[in-house]
Amino acid sequence: MKFCMAQESIVYIGDFDLRNENVQAHLVMNNGKIFNKLGYSVSFIGINRNCCSFEEISKLSSINIENGNYLELPYTLTTKGILLYAHVKRKILSFLDNVCANQSIKYVITYQAPTYAFILKNIALWCKKEGIPYIVNCADLPLFDSQSLVKGAVMKYNWNKMHNINKRYAKGVIAVSHCIAEFYKCENRPSIIIPPLFDEPELLAITAKENDIPVFLYAGTPFIKSTHEIKTTGMKDRLDKIIDLMFDIEKRGILFQFDIVGISKEDYRACVPRHNEMLNQSRQIAFYGTQSHENTLKKLVDADYMINYRDKNLMTEAGMSTKVVESVSVGTPVVMNDIGDTFLYLESGVSGIKLTGDFNKDVGLVSKLCLMNKVDRKRNKSASRSSKVFSIDKYVPVMQSFIESVNSFSKTL
């Protein structure tokens, strides 16, 4: 690997997949753009979720990072993957040594972990040896209720280990929510709240359709797919509640279109069999299965509303839905219950319409949205897009202030 030359650099390490562009990849790449605007080059160490060996990785074309480098690792958070731990460790530390030899690394930032959490201690100790601040970027605090007993126990142990290491060694915390910032709170340690950001200007150039009837869209992965009925405690998004709501409105003769992206009708039926008859009857609820990131965003652009519901728990209070970020950014108001930090970024009644959790009240609220005229729907879409609450430029000075605080804090230790 040929290493780029630059004066000051940042290295991002974690379980993001730049090749397949998972949600984590978009978050760290956009944060990386903030650092680029501050004059730093950014290199990445990520994973490929579709590869389980270094042999598979070696057959892939390289990923080019402007003014930076990328180390792609196989997915090793598996039983067999533990056998590759030593190899992964050597690869990561060697990459850091090589970047350090060619550039001045100012900060190392971890986003979760590229393998078992033990690796974070090795990275943190490398940073301590080199006098480089170790920063944690945390975007969620997951639950493992939907996992099998054994897998859930292993994953929970790994997450607890990761957070214990991070709490001990972090010189600063980049959190996506106040909940996570509070979770990592430590006297005098700098923290900053930066939600997932949006930077896809080509989509902002697209003119949205003017729909004759309102189009609601759900986009995401509501739960881990299964061949049998799953418990509601294992659902990240309560798509079942939204379908109950929309079908009730349909039975009242009110026109709308409800599109569901991210899960097929067959997979949904298998996990929520109580809705089989309802979905047979409905003519206004349509499933589109898994779509590419680009196609999903295009459907968001054309929709009048993005709709979702989440139960309150540690995972949902800590996280920040990327679909909320994407929806508002492309000009589609969000219809959702008040969860976590969501409505701190939305204008009530314009870019954000708040569900109450009371079924009858929410039926009335969404029915009114269905009856809203085309002109008012267009006005709300325009206001959502122009808000730019998730633009990268907005957070450049905030990040500058944060890293200055990290520098000061590191000097006191």
N, C-alpha and C positions, 0 to 999 in steps of 0.2 A: 504493500500500500504506500502510495506517495503522499506525504503529508504536506498540507498547505502551510505557507509561511505567513505569519501575521504577528503584530505586536502583542495584542492582548486577546485572550480567548476564554470561552466558557464551554464546559463539557456537560451535556445533559445525558443522564443515564437512567434507563428504566424499561418498563414492559410495553413501550409503544412500538408500533409496527409501521415504519415509514413506507415500506414497499406496498403493503395492503391497505394503508391509510385508515387505521382504526381510529376511534374517537380520541384515544390518548395521543395519537400521532398529530392530529389537528391541534390539540391543546398545546403540546410542547413546541410544535413548529411555529405557532402564532406567538407564544412567549419568546421563542428564539428571535422572531422578527423585532420584538421590542428591544432586545439586546443588540441586534444589528443596528437599529436606529441610534443606540447609545454608543456605537463605535466598536463593538466587540464582534469577533467572528465566533461562530457557534458550531461545535462538533457534537455528534450524537453517538450513543451506544444503545441500540435497541434490539428488538427481537423480530423473528419471522415466525408467526404462529402456524404457518403451513409447513415448516421444516423442523425436523427433530434431530438432525445430525449436522455436523460440520461438513460432511461430504456433500449433503444436499445444498448447503449454503455456498460451497465452492463452485457449484455449477451455475450460479446465478450471475447476472450482469451486475456491475457495481452501481450503487446509487450515488449520484453526484450531489454534494452539498456546496452551495456557493460560499467560497472563502472558509470552508470547513471540511471536516472528514466524517465518515460514518463507518462504524463497526457494527455489522449485522450478525447477531447470534441466533442459534436455533432455539426453539421453544423447549425448555428443559424443566419446567415446573410439573414433572411427572415422576412416577416411580422409577422408570429407567433413566430419566434425566439426571437423577442424583449422581449417577456414575460419571456424568460429564462435568460435574461441578468444578473439579480441580482444573480442567481444561478451560472452562469459562472464566474462572478466576484469573488464570495466567493471561488469557486473551485481553481481559479488561485492564489489568494492571500494566501489561505491556503497551496497550494502546495509550493509556494515560502517560506512561513514561515517554513514548514517542512524540505525543502532542506537546508534552512539557519540554522536550528537547528542541522543538522547532518554534514553539510559541510560549508566551508567558501566560499560563493558565491563572485567571483571576478568581474563578469560582467553579466548583463542581456542584451540579444540581441533580438530585435524584428524584425521579418520579416513580414511586413504588419501587419495584426491583426487577431486574432482567432475568432472575432465576430465584433460587431459594434465598430467603431474607438474610442468611448469614453473610452473603456477599457484601452487604452494606457496611458491615463492620470492617471488612478488608478495605473497602473504598474510603471509609471515614478515617481509618488509621493511615492510609496512604496520604490523604489530605493533611492530616496532622503533621506527618513527617515532612511534607513539602511546604507547610505553612499556608495552605490554601483553604479558605472558608468552605465548609460543607453545608449546603443549603438543601432543604427539603421542599419539594413541590407536591402538595397533597390535594387530591380532587374528590376522594370519597372515603367513607368508612363503611364497608360492606357488611351485610348479614349473610349467613350461610344456611338459612333455613331450608332452602330448596335442594341442598346437596344431600347425598347419602351420609349416613352417620360417620363412616370412616373418612370419606373425602372431606366432609364438612369440618371434622375435628382437625385434620391435617392443615387445611386452609386457614382455619381460625388460629392455630398455633403459629403458622407462618406469618400471618398478619400481625399478631401480637408481638412476635419477635421483631418484625420490621419496625413497628412503631416504638418499641422499647429502645432499639438502636438509634432511631431517628431522634427521639426525645433526648437521648444522652449526648449525641454528637452534633446535632444541628446548630449552626451559628445564625440561622435565619429560617423563616418558614414562609413559603408562598402558598396561601390557602385559597380555595375557590369559594369559601363561605365563612361566615362568622362562627358557625358550629365547629368547623375544623380548626380555625384560628384559636378558639377557646380550648379545644382538645389538646393542642400543642403549646398552650400558654405556659410561659416560663418567665420568671422575673427578669426584666430588662432585655430578653431576647427579642430581636426585631421580627415582626411578622407583617404581612401585607395580604390584602384580599383582592385577588384578581380572578374574575369569573372567566369561563371559556370565552375566547374572543372570536371575531369573524373577520376574515380578510379574503373574500372571493369577489373582487370587483366585476368580473365578467357576468356574474349573476345579477348584480345591481343594474346592469345595462338592459336586462330583459324586461319587457313590458308585460305586466300581468294581464291575464284574461279578465274580461268583465263578465262574470257569470250571471245568467238570468235567475238562477236559484242559488242560494248560498252553498258554498262547498266547505265542508269541515274535513280536516285531515288529521289522522293520528299517524305519526311516524316514529318508529323505534322498535326496541326489543322488549316487549312487556314482561317476559319471563323466560327462563331457560326451557326450551322445548322438551317435551316428554311424550311418551306413547300412552300415558294414562293421565287421569285427572290430577291436577296439582292443587295444593292448598293456596289460599289467597295470601298467606304469610310469605310465600315464595315469590310473589309478584312485585316487581319493581314499579310497574305501571298498572293501574287497575283499569285496563281496557274493558274488562267485563262490566264495570260500572258505567262506563261511557256508552257501551252498546245497549245496556238496559235503558239508559237515559234517551238515547237517540231513537230506539225502537218505540218507546212510549210516545215520543213526539210524532213519529211516523204514523202510529195508530190513530192519532188525532187528525190526520189528513193534512198536516203541515208539510210543505215541500222543502226538501234539502237534499244534498248528496253527502254521504259520509264515506270517505276513502280511507282505507287502512293499509299502510305500508310497513313492512318489516316482518310480517308473519303471514303465512298462507292460511286460507280458510280451513284446509285440512288439518294443519298443525294446531290451529286455534281450537277447532272442534274436539280434537283429541284431549286437549288440556282442560277445556271448559265445556263438557258435554251437555250441561244444562241449557246451553244456548243453541243446540242443534235445531230444534223446531222453530225457534225465533228466527234464525238465519235462513231457514227454508222459506219462511213467510216474507221476509223483508225484501223490498225492491229498491231500497235507497241506501243500503249498506253494502260496500264492495271491498273485497280484499285484493291487494296487488302483490302480495308476497314480498320477498326480499328484493330490493332495488339497489342500483349503484348509488353512491353518494351524490353524484351529479343529477341523476334522474329524480332522486328524493327531493333535492333542493329545488328542482324545477317544478315539482308538484307543490312544494311549499309556496313558491312564488305565485302560482295560479290559485291557490286556495284562499278563501275569505277568512278562515280561522284555523288555527292549530288547536286541537283540543286534547286534554289529558287529565288524569286524576291520579294522585299518589296518596297512599296512606301515610300517616305520620309515624316515622320510626327513625332510628339513628341514621340509616342509610339515606333516606330521602331528605331528612333535615340537613345532612352534611353535604350532599351533592348539589350540583346545579345542572339542570337539564340542558344539554347542548342543543336540543331541538327548540327550546325556548329562545336561546341565543340566535340560532339560525333563522327562526321564524320572524322575530322582531326585526332582525337585520335586513331581511329581504322584503319586509313590509307586510307581514301577516300577523295580525293580532293573536294573542294567546288566550285561550279559555281554559282555566285551570284553577284548582283550589290553592289556597295560600299555604305554600310549603317552603321551608328553608328561607333563602334570600330572594326567591323569585320575584316577588312584587316590590322589592326595593328598586328594581330596574324598570318597572313598567308603569305607565300612566293609566290610572284606574279608569275603566270605561272606554279607553281608546286603544292602547297597545296591550292592555291586560284586562280581561273580564274575569272576575273572581267567582268561582263556584263555591257554594256554601257547605256542601256535604249533605244538605237536606234534600232528599230526592224531589219532593214536590216543588220546592223553591227553585231548584236547578232546572226542572222541566220548564217552569215558567220563564226563567231567565233565558235559557237557550231558545225557547220558542220565540221570544221577542227578537233574538238575533236572527232567527230564520225569517222573520217578517220585516226586518229592516230593509229599506229600499237600497237600490244599487248605488245611488249617489253617496249615501252615508257610509256604506261599506267601503267604497273607494276612498272616501275622505280619511277613514280610520287607517286604511292600509298605507296611505301616503304619510300620515303622521307617524306611524310606526317606523317606516323606513327612514324618515328624516331625523329620528331621535338619536341614532348613531351611538346608543349607550354601550355597545360592545365593540367599538372601533379600537384598533390597536393604538392609534395616535393618542387617544385619551389617557392611556396608561403608561406612556413613555416617561413623563415627569414623576409619576408615582413610583415607578420602578427605580428611577434614578435616586430618589430619596431613600428608598428601601436599601439599596446596595451601599449607600453612604452610611446608613445605620449599621449594616452588617460589618462594614470596615471598622467602625468605631467600637462595636461590641467585641469583635475579634481581638482588638488590641488590649482590651481590659482583662483578657483571660490569661 
